[in-house]
Amino acid sequence: MVDYTDKMVLLQGSNFTYRMTCAEFEQLNKQEQIKVISHYGDFVADKVEAGNRYYLYAINSFYVELLHELSNPNTNGLVVNRILAVAEAFEVSCEL
């Protein structure tokens, strides 16, 4: 598997900016996804619904929704809940 996080770091100092696609992001393991979000994601919004906190980050041309299950004491931190094409989907997502 190609480590896109290393590729992004390598190209960050040049005049060329590497733009990760949604498909490439999905191929990364969970640790690599979180690393990409923390280094290259732009925080957009957060919300609390049904005992859960959701965070929305923009990465290039797609959005990543993170989930923190506040109501579940057995949860181990944040998880990637889903990948969105448009930020507006975050407003109506998770409506139960």
N, CA, C and O atoms as a Tinker XYZ file with bonds, in Angstrom:
   384  protein
     1  N      0.839000   -1.170000    0.000000    73     2
     2  CA     0.000000    0.000000    0.000000    64     1     3
     3  C      0.892000    1.244000    0.000000    63     2     4     5
     4  O      1.898000    1.284000    0.709000    81     3
     5  N      0.535000    2.242000   -0.778000    73     3     6
     6  CA     1.283000    3.493000   -0.849000    64     5     7
     7  C      0.917000    4.346000    0.348000    63     6     8     9
     8  O     -0.263000    4.486000    0.669000    81     7
     9  N      1.899000    4.915000    1.008000    73     7    10
    10  CA     1.647000    5.808000    2.135000    64     9    11
    11  C      1.526000    7.227000    1.592000    63    10    12    13
    12  O      2.534000    7.902000    1.379000    81    11
    13  N      0.309000    7.675000    1.372000    73    11    14
    14  CA     0.071000    8.987000    0.800000    64    13    15
    15  C      0.469000   10.113000    1.743000    63    14    16    17
    16  O      0.750000   11.221000    1.287000    81    15
    17  N      0.500000    9.858000    3.040000    73    15    18
    18  CA     0.899000   10.903000    3.972000    64    17    19
    19  C      2.347000   11.296000    3.727000    63    18    20    21
    20  O      2.676000   12.481000    3.774000    81    19
    21  N      3.228000   10.319000    3.464000    73    19    22
    22  CA     4.615000   10.628000    3.155000    64    21    23
    23  C      4.724000   11.383000    1.835000    63    22    24    25
    24  O      5.541000   12.295000    1.706000    81    23
    25  N      3.917000   11.014000    0.868000    73    23    26
    26  CA     3.936000   11.662000   -0.432000    64    25    27
    27  C      3.523000   13.129000   -0.299000    63    26    28    29
    28  O      4.101000   14.005000   -0.943000    81    27
    29  N      2.514000   13.391000    0.545000    73    27    30
    30  CA     2.063000   14.764000    0.743000    64    29    31
    31  C      3.153000   15.593000    1.422000    63    30    32    33
    32  O      3.372000   16.745000    1.049000    81    31
    33  N      3.825000   15.031000    2.393000    73    31    34
    34  CA     4.893000   15.743000    3.083000    64    33    35
    35  C      6.026000   16.056000    2.113000    63    34    36    37
    36  O      6.574000   17.159000    2.129000    81    35
    37  N      6.375000   15.100000    1.280000    73    35    38
    38  CA     7.449000   15.275000    0.306000    64    37    39
    39  C      7.147000   16.427000   -0.644000    63    38    40    41
    40  O      8.043000   17.205000   -0.973000    81    39
    41  N      5.909000   16.545000   -1.086000    73    39    42
    42  CA     5.552000   17.550000   -2.075000    64    41    43
    43  C      5.148000   18.879000   -1.465000    63    42    44    45
    44  O      4.940000   19.847000   -2.195000    81    43
    45  N      5.033000   18.951000   -0.168000    73    43    46
    46  CA     4.569000   20.157000    0.478000    64    45    47
    47  C      5.518000   21.337000    0.265000    63    46    48    49
    48  O      5.068000   22.478000    0.156000    81    47
    49  N      6.815000   21.079000    0.206000    73    47    50
    50  CA     7.779000   22.147000    0.072000    64    49    51
    51  C      8.020000   22.604000   -1.355000    63    50    52    53
    52  O      8.767000   23.561000   -1.562000    81    51
    53  N      7.430000   21.971000   -2.329000    73    51    54
    54  CA     7.662000   22.339000   -3.721000    64    53    55
    55  C      6.549000   23.261000   -4.218000    63    54    56    57
    56  O      5.621000   23.588000   -3.478000    81    55
    57  N      6.654000   23.669000   -5.463000    73    55    58
    58  CA     5.614000   24.507000   -6.064000    64    57    59
    59  C      4.386000   23.698000   -6.455000    63    58    60    61
    60  O      3.334000   24.264000   -6.751000    81    59
    61  N      4.517000   22.387000   -6.455000    73    59    62
    62  CA     3.422000   21.487000   -6.817000    64    61    63
    63  C      2.716000   21.029000   -5.549000    63    62    64    65
    64  O      3.372000   20.601000   -4.599000    81    63
    65  N      1.409000   21.110000   -5.521000    73    63    66
    66  CA     0.639000   20.654000   -4.366000    64    65    67
    67  C     -0.075000   19.366000   -4.721000    63    66    68    69
    68  O     -0.867000   19.330000   -5.663000    81    67
    69  N      0.199000   18.314000   -3.976000    73    67    70
    70  CA    -0.467000   17.031000   -4.192000    64    69    71
    71  C     -1.871000   17.097000   -3.624000    63    70    72    73
    72  O     -2.061000   17.540000   -2.491000    81    71
    73  N     -2.858000   16.663000   -4.394000    73    71    74
    74  CA    -4.247000   16.702000   -3.953000    64    73    75
    75  C     -4.780000   15.277000   -3.854000    63    74    76    77
    76  O     -5.033000   14.619000   -4.864000    81    75
    77  N     -4.942000   14.824000   -2.635000    73    75    78
    78  CA    -5.449000   13.482000   -2.390000    64    77    79
    79  C     -6.906000   13.389000   -2.829000    63    78    80    81
    80  O     -7.698000   14.301000   -2.590000    81    79
    81  N     -7.243000   12.292000   -3.466000    73    79    82
    82  CA    -8.631000   12.069000   -3.866000    64    81    83
    83  C     -9.363000   11.304000   -2.766000    63    82    84    85
    84  O     -8.746000   10.742000   -1.862000    81    83
    85  N    -10.669000   11.298000   -2.865000    73    83    86
    86  CA   -11.503000   10.556000   -1.922000    64    85    87
    87  C    -11.158000    9.063000   -1.975000    63    86    88    89
    88  O    -11.073000    8.409000   -0.936000    81    87
    89  N    -10.963000    8.536000   -3.158000    73    87    90
    90  CA   -10.641000    7.111000   -3.316000    64    89    91
    91  C     -9.306000    6.772000   -2.659000    63    90    92    93
    92  O     -9.176000    5.723000   -2.027000    81    91
    93  N     -8.321000    7.642000   -2.801000    73    91    94
    94  CA    -7.025000    7.411000   -2.169000    64    93    95
    95  C     -7.154000    7.445000   -0.645000    63    94    96    97
    96  O     -6.545000    6.633000    0.050000    81    95
    97  N     -7.941000    8.377000   -0.134000    73    95    98
    98  CA    -8.155000    8.475000    1.308000    64    97    99
    99  C     -8.807000    7.204000    1.841000    63    98   100   101
   100  O     -8.424000    6.702000    2.898000    81    99
   101  N     -9.779000    6.690000    1.120000    73    99   102
   102  CA   -10.479000    5.477000    1.551000    64   101   103
   103  C     -9.556000    4.261000    1.596000    63   102   104   105
   104  O     -9.801000    3.333000    2.367000    81   103
   105  N     -8.504000    4.251000    0.787000    73   103   106
   106  CA    -7.574000    3.123000    0.755000    64   105   107
   107  C     -6.627000    3.109000    1.951000    63   106   108   109
   108  O     -6.019000    2.080000    2.246000    81   107
   109  N     -6.497000    4.234000    2.639000    73   107   110
   110  CA    -5.609000    4.304000    3.801000    64   109   111
   111  C     -6.214000    3.557000    4.976000    63   110   112   113
   112  O     -7.435000    3.455000    5.090000    81   111
   113  N     -5.358000    3.033000    5.853000    73   111   114
   114  CA    -5.892000    2.423000    7.073000    64   113   115
   115  C     -6.348000    3.548000    8.014000    63   114   116   117
   116  O     -6.098000    4.723000    7.746000    81   115
   117  N     -7.007000    3.189000    9.100000    73   115   118
   118  CA    -7.599000    4.190000   10.001000    64   117   119
   119  C     -6.545000    5.125000   10.596000    63   118   120   121
   120  O     -6.778000    6.329000   10.704000    81   119
   121  N     -5.398000    4.584000   10.980000    73   119   122
   122  CA    -4.332000    5.427000   11.537000    64   121   123
   123  C     -3.837000    6.446000   10.521000    63   122   124   125
   124  O     -3.621000    7.611000   10.856000    81   123
   125  N     -3.660000    6.007000    9.281000    73   123   126
   126  CA    -3.211000    6.912000    8.223000    64   125   127
   127  C     -4.266000    7.968000    7.920000    63   126   128   129
   128  O     -3.929000    9.124000    7.665000    81   127
   129  N     -5.552000    7.578000    7.945000    73   127   130
   130  CA    -6.628000    8.543000    7.719000    64   129   131
   131  C     -6.612000    9.638000    8.782000    63   130   132   133
   132  O     -6.714000   10.823000    8.461000    81   131
   133  N     -6.485000    9.241000   10.044000    73   131   134
   134  CA    -6.450000   10.216000   11.125000    64   133   135
   135  C     -5.233000   11.130000   10.994000    63   134   136   137
   136  O     -5.319000   12.326000   11.274000    81   135
   137  N     -4.105000   10.571000   10.572000    73   135   138
   138  CA    -2.883000   11.362000   10.373000    64   137   139
   139  C     -3.105000   12.406000    9.274000    63   138   140   141
   140  O     -2.718000   13.563000    9.432000    81   139
   141  N     -3.719000   12.006000    8.174000    73   139   142
   142  CA    -3.996000   12.938000    7.082000    64   141   143
   143  C     -4.942000   14.037000    7.558000    63   142   144   145
   144  O     -4.725000   15.214000    7.267000    81   143
   145  N     -5.992000   13.656000    8.291000    73   143   146
   146  CA    -6.948000   14.647000    8.791000    64   145   147
   147  C     -6.246000   15.645000    9.713000    63   146   148   149
   148  O     -6.437000   16.855000    9.585000    81   147
   149  N     -5.440000   15.141000   10.635000    73   147   150
   150  CA    -4.798000   16.041000   11.596000    64   149   151
   151  C     -3.764000   16.961000   10.955000    63   150   152   153
   152  O     -3.579000   18.089000   11.412000    81   151
   153  N     -3.088000   16.500000    9.908000    73   151   154
   154  CA    -2.062000   17.322000    9.266000    64   153   155
   155  C     -2.600000   18.219000    8.147000    63   154   156   157
   156  O     -2.118000   19.337000    7.965000    81   155
   157  N     -3.590000   17.738000    7.401000    73   155   158
   158  CA    -4.002000   18.438000    6.190000    64   157   159
   159  C     -5.480000   18.817000    6.160000    63   158   160   161
   160  O     -5.913000   19.537000    5.261000    81   159
   161  N     -6.255000   18.342000    7.130000    73   159   162
   162  CA    -7.674000   18.659000    7.144000    64   161   163
   163  C     -7.938000   20.038000    7.723000    63   162   164   165
   164  O     -7.243000   20.486000    8.635000    81   163
   165  N     -8.939000   20.696000    7.190000    73   163   166
   166  CA    -9.389000   21.989000    7.699000    64   165   167
   167  C    -10.694000   21.772000    8.449000    63   166   168   169
   168  O    -11.675000   21.292000    7.881000    81   167
   169  N    -10.699000   22.131000    9.733000    73   167   170
   170  CA   -11.902000   21.980000   10.541000    64   169   171
   171  C    -12.991000   22.880000    9.984000    63   170   172   173
   172  O    -12.753000   24.059000    9.720000    81   171
   173  N    -14.206000   22.319000    9.800000    73   171   174
   174  CA   -15.334000   23.069000    9.247000    64   173   175
   175  C    -16.400000   23.303000   10.308000    63   174   176   177
   176  O    -16.852000   24.433000   10.495000    81   175
   177  N    -16.806000   22.245000   11.001000    73   175   178
   178  CA   -17.909000   22.378000   11.958000    64   177   179
   179  C    -17.943000   21.183000   12.888000    63   178   180   181
   180  O    -17.291000   20.164000   12.657000    81   179
   181  N    -18.726000   21.339000   13.953000    73   179   182
   182  CA   -18.997000   20.194000   14.822000    64   181   183
   183  C    -20.433000   20.320000   15.321000    63   182   184   185
   184  O    -21.040000   21.387000   15.240000    81   183
   185  N    -20.961000   19.220000   15.834000    73   183   186
   186  CA   -22.321000   19.204000   16.373000    64   185   187
   187  C    -22.456000   18.044000   17.339000    63   186   188   189
   188  O    -21.685000   17.085000   17.290000    81   187
   189  N    -23.444000   18.141000   18.216000    73   187   190
   190  CA   -23.763000   17.064000   19.142000    64   189   191
   191  C    -25.185000   16.631000   18.860000    63   190   192   193
   192  O    -26.104000   17.449000   18.829000    81   191
   193  N    -25.357000   15.333000   18.655000    73   191   194
   194  CA   -26.683000   14.755000   18.408000    64   193   195
   195  C    -26.751000   13.390000   19.061000    63   194   196   197
   196  O    -25.832000   12.581000   18.930000    81   195
   197  N    -27.832000   13.140000   19.755000    73   195   198
   198  CA   -28.115000   11.822000   20.343000    64   197   199
   199  C    -26.934000   11.273000   21.148000    63   198   200   201
   200  O    -26.611000   10.089000   21.058000    81   199
   201  N    -26.298000   12.138000   21.932000    73   199   202
   202  CA   -25.191000   11.685000   22.769000    64   201   203
   203  C    -23.887000   11.467000   22.042000    63   202   204   205
   204  O    -22.959000   10.895000   22.615000    81   203
   205  N    -23.782000   11.901000   20.807000    73   203   206
   206  CA   -22.562000   11.758000   20.020000    64   205   207
   207  C    -22.096000   13.125000   19.539000    63   206   208   209
   208  O    -22.914000   14.008000   19.283000    81   207
   209  N    -20.791000   13.301000   19.417000    73   207   210
   210  CA   -20.242000   14.528000   18.834000    64   209   211
   211  C    -19.673000   14.177000   17.466000    63   210   212   213
   212  O    -18.955000   13.191000   17.305000    81   211
   213  N    -20.011000   15.005000   16.491000    73   211   214
   214  CA   -19.547000   14.844000   15.118000    64   213   215
   215  C    -18.674000   16.034000   14.744000    63   214   216   217
   216  O    -18.981000   17.173000   15.097000    81   215
   217  N    -17.587000   15.767000   14.030000    73   215   218
   218  CA   -16.679000   16.804000   13.556000    64   217   219
   219  C    -16.580000   16.678000   12.044000    63   218   220   221
   220  O    -16.516000   15.569000   11.514000    81   219
   221  N    -16.567000   17.800000   11.355000    73   219   222
   222  CA   -16.449000   17.803000    9.900000    64   221   223
   223  C    -15.151000   18.488000    9.507000    63   222   224   225
   224  O    -14.872000   19.610000    9.929000    81   223
   225  N    -14.354000   17.788000    8.681000    73   223   226
   226  CA   -13.093000   18.320000    8.171000    64   225   227
   227  C    -13.116000   18.301000    6.648000    63   226   228   229
   228  O    -13.638000   17.368000    6.038000    81   227
   229  N    -12.550000   19.332000    6.042000    73   227   230
   230  CA   -12.405000   19.400000    4.585000    64   229   231
   231  C    -10.993000   18.970000    4.216000    63   230   232   233
   232  O    -10.011000   19.421000    4.806000    81   231
   233  N    -10.916000   18.087000    3.227000    73   231   234
   234  CA    -9.633000   17.662000    2.676000    64   233   235
   235  C     -9.761000   17.733000    1.169000    63   234   236   237
   236  O    -10.427000   16.905000    0.548000    81   235
   237  N     -9.116000   18.727000    0.591000    73   235   238
   238  CA    -9.172000   18.934000   -0.856000    64   237   239
   239  C    -10.615000   19.039000   -1.337000    63   238   240   241
   240  O    -11.296000   20.006000   -0.999000    81   239
   241  N    -11.094000   18.088000   -2.105000    73   239   242
   242  CA   -12.423000   18.188000   -2.717000    64   241   243
   243  C    -13.465000   17.311000   -2.038000    63   242   244   245
   244  O    -14.518000   17.053000   -2.621000    81   243
   245  N    -13.197000   16.845000   -0.817000    73   243   246
   246  CA   -14.180000   16.034000   -0.108000    64   245   247
   247  C    -14.125000   16.359000    1.378000    63   246   248   249
   248  O    -13.230000   17.065000    1.842000    81   247
   249  N    -15.090000   15.837000    2.110000    73   247   250
   250  CA   -15.206000   16.094000    3.545000    64   249   251
   251  C    -15.198000   14.774000    4.302000    63   250   252   253
   252  O    -15.659000   13.750000    3.798000    81   251
   253  N    -14.671000   14.813000    5.512000    73   251   254
   254  CA   -14.632000   13.633000    6.360000    64   253   255
   255  C    -15.366000   13.957000    7.658000    63   254   256   257
   256  O    -15.108000   14.975000    8.300000    81   255
   257  N    -16.276000   13.077000    8.025000    73   255   258
   258  CA   -17.026000   13.231000    9.261000    64   257   259
   259  C    -16.447000   12.277000   10.306000    63   258   260   261
   260  O    -16.400000   11.065000   10.093000    81   259
   261  N    -16.009000   12.833000   11.430000    73   259   262
   262  CA   -15.495000   12.027000   12.529000    64   261   263
   263  C    -16.583000   11.894000   13.586000    63   262   264   265
   264  O    -17.395000   12.799000   13.778000    81   263
   265  N    -16.588000   10.763000   14.259000    73   263   266
   266  CA   -17.578000   10.478000   15.295000    64   265   267
   267  C    -16.882000   10.208000   16.613000    63   266   268   269
   268  O    -15.924000    9.437000   16.678000    81   267
   269  N    -17.375000   10.853000   17.668000    73   267   270
   270  CA   -16.935000   10.569000   19.034000    64   269   271
   271  C    -18.190000   10.202000   19.822000    63   270   272   273
   272  O    -19.027000   11.055000   20.117000    81   271
   273  N    -18.302000    8.931000   20.152000    73   271   274
   274  CA   -19.488000    8.450000   20.864000    64   273   275
   275  C    -19.379000    8.810000   22.344000    63   274   276   277
   276  O    -18.800000    8.061000   23.130000    81   275
   277  N    -19.930000    9.944000   22.711000    73   275   278
   278  CA   -19.861000   10.407000   24.093000    64   277   279
   279  C    -20.693000    9.528000   25.019000    63   278   280   281
   280  O    -20.381000    9.393000   26.202000    81   279
   281  N    -21.746000    8.934000   24.481000    73   279   282
   282  CA   -22.640000    8.124000   25.303000    64   281   283
   283  C    -22.130000    6.705000   25.532000    63   282   284   285
   284  O    -22.725000    5.949000   26.299000    81   283
   285  N    -21.027000    6.337000   24.869000    73   283   286
   286  CA   -20.490000    4.990000   24.995000    64   285   287
   287  C    -19.137000    5.041000   25.704000    63   286   288   289
   288  O    -18.145000    5.443000   25.096000    81   287
   289  N    -19.076000    4.641000   26.980000    73   287   290
   290  CA   -17.806000    4.716000   27.714000    64   289   291
   291  C    -16.726000    3.755000   27.185000    63   290   292   293
   292  O    -15.558000    3.890000   27.548000    81   291
   293  N    -17.097000    2.803000   26.345000    73   291   294
   294  CA   -16.140000    1.836000   25.799000    64   293   295
   295  C    -15.498000    2.310000   24.495000    63   294   296   297
   296  O    -14.693000    1.592000   23.901000    81   295
   297  N    -15.851000    3.510000   24.053000    73   295   298
   298  CA   -15.327000    4.039000   22.803000    64   297   299
   299  C    -13.864000    4.423000   22.962000    63   298   300   301
   300  O    -13.472000    5.012000   23.969000    81   299
   301  N    -13.071000    4.090000   21.973000    73   299   302
   302  CA   -11.646000    4.433000   21.977000    64   301   303
   303  C    -11.388000    5.618000   21.061000    63   302   304   305
   304  O    -10.817000    5.446000   19.984000    81   303
   305  N    -11.786000    6.791000   21.455000    73   303   306
   306  CA   -11.489000    8.005000   20.693000    64   305   307
   307  C    -12.374000    8.212000   19.487000    63   306   308   309
   308  O    -13.512000    7.744000   19.434000    81   307
   309  N    -11.827000    8.923000   18.520000    73   307   310
   310  CA   -12.552000    9.292000   17.315000    64   309   311
   311  C    -12.437000    8.208000   16.245000    63   310   312   313
   312  O    -11.424000    7.516000   16.146000    81   311
   313  N    -13.487000    8.080000   15.455000    73   311   314
   314  CA   -13.457000    7.183000   14.301000    64   313   315
   315  C    -13.984000    7.927000   13.089000    63   314   316   317
   316  O    -14.818000    8.823000   13.215000    81   315
   317  N    -13.496000    7.553000   11.913000    73   315   318
   318  CA   -14.029000    8.116000   10.676000    64   317   319
   319  C    -15.404000    7.505000   10.483000    63   318   320   321
   320  O    -15.538000    6.296000   10.299000    81   319
   321  N    -16.418000    8.345000   10.525000    73   319   322
   322  CA   -17.794000    7.877000   10.403000    64   321   323
   323  C    -18.192000    7.704000    8.941000    63   322   324   325
   324  O    -18.770000    6.688000    8.555000    81   323
   325  N    -17.872000    8.715000    8.137000    73   323   326
   326  CA   -18.156000    8.615000    6.703000    64   325   327
   327  C    -17.458000    9.727000    5.953000    63   326   328   329
   328  O    -16.970000   10.690000    6.545000    81   327
   329  N    -17.417000    9.580000    4.636000    73   327   330
   330  CA   -16.789000   10.543000    3.748000    64   329   331
   331  C    -17.894000   11.154000    2.903000    63   330   332   333
   332  O    -18.730000   10.444000    2.344000    81   331
   333  N    -17.889000   12.485000    2.815000    73   331   334
   334  CA   -18.970000   13.211000    2.148000    64   333   335
   335  C    -18.443000   13.988000    0.950000    63   334   336   337
   336  O    -17.307000   14.462000    0.954000    81   335
   337  N    -19.275000   14.112000   -0.065000    73   335   338
   338  CA   -18.891000   14.887000   -1.240000    64   337   339
   339  C    -19.163000   16.375000   -1.034000    63   338   340   341
   340  O    -18.461000   17.217000   -1.595000    81   339
   341  N    -20.174000   16.700000   -0.236000    73   339   342
   342  CA   -20.533000   18.097000    0.011000    64   341   343
   343  C    -20.742000   18.330000    1.503000    63   342   344   345
   344  O    -21.211000   17.445000    2.219000    81   343
   345  N    -20.391000   19.521000    1.962000    73   343   346
   346  CA   -20.493000   19.845000    3.387000    64   345   347
   347  C    -21.932000   19.889000    3.861000    63   346   348   349
   348  O    -22.197000   19.619000    5.033000    81   347
   349  N    -22.877000   20.223000    2.978000    73   347   350
   350  CA   -24.268000   20.318000    3.375000    64   349   351
   351  C    -24.812000   18.999000    3.899000    63   350   352   353
   352  O    -25.750000   18.990000    4.696000    81   351
   353  N    -24.243000   17.905000    3.469000    73   351   354
   354  CA   -24.691000   16.584000    3.937000    64   353   355
   355  C    -24.464000   16.438000    5.436000    63   354   356   357
   356  O    -25.144000   15.646000    6.089000    81   355
   357  N    -23.524000   17.186000    5.984000    73   355   358
   358  CA   -23.230000   17.136000    7.415000    64   357   359
   359  C    -24.414000   17.662000    8.219000    63   358   360   361
   360  O    -24.682000   17.158000    9.310000    81   359
   361  N    -25.114000   18.642000    7.716000    73   359   362
   362  CA   -26.251000   19.236000    8.433000    64   361   363
   363  C    -27.385000   18.237000    8.605000    63   362   364   365
   364  O    -28.036000   18.224000    9.650000    81   363
   365  N    -27.634000   17.407000    7.610000    73   363   366
   366  CA   -28.751000   16.469000    7.687000    64   365   367
   367  C    -28.321000   15.062000    8.050000    63   366   368   369
   368  O    -29.162000   14.184000    8.244000    81   367
   369  N    -27.010000   14.838000    8.145000    73   367   370
   370  CA   -26.543000   13.517000    8.495000    64   369   371
   371  C    -26.901000   13.210000    9.943000    63   370   372   373
   372  O    -27.038000   14.116000   10.765000    81   371
   373  N    -27.046000   11.957000   10.240000    73   371   374
   374  CA   -27.261000   11.484000   11.608000    64   373   375
   375  C    -28.589000   11.913000   12.211000    63   374   376   377
   376  O    -28.781000   11.769000   13.419000    81   375
   377  N    -29.497000   12.426000   11.425000    73   375   378
   378  CA   -30.804000   12.743000   11.982000    64   377   379
   379  C    -31.551000   11.456000   12.194000    63   378   380   381
   380  O    -31.815000   10.719000   11.244000    81   379
   381  N    -31.893000   11.181000   13.429000    73   379   382
   382  CA   -32.515000    9.900000   13.768000    64   381   383
   383  C    -33.994000   10.063000   14.002000    63   382   384
   384  O    -34.684000    9.087000   14.298000    81   383
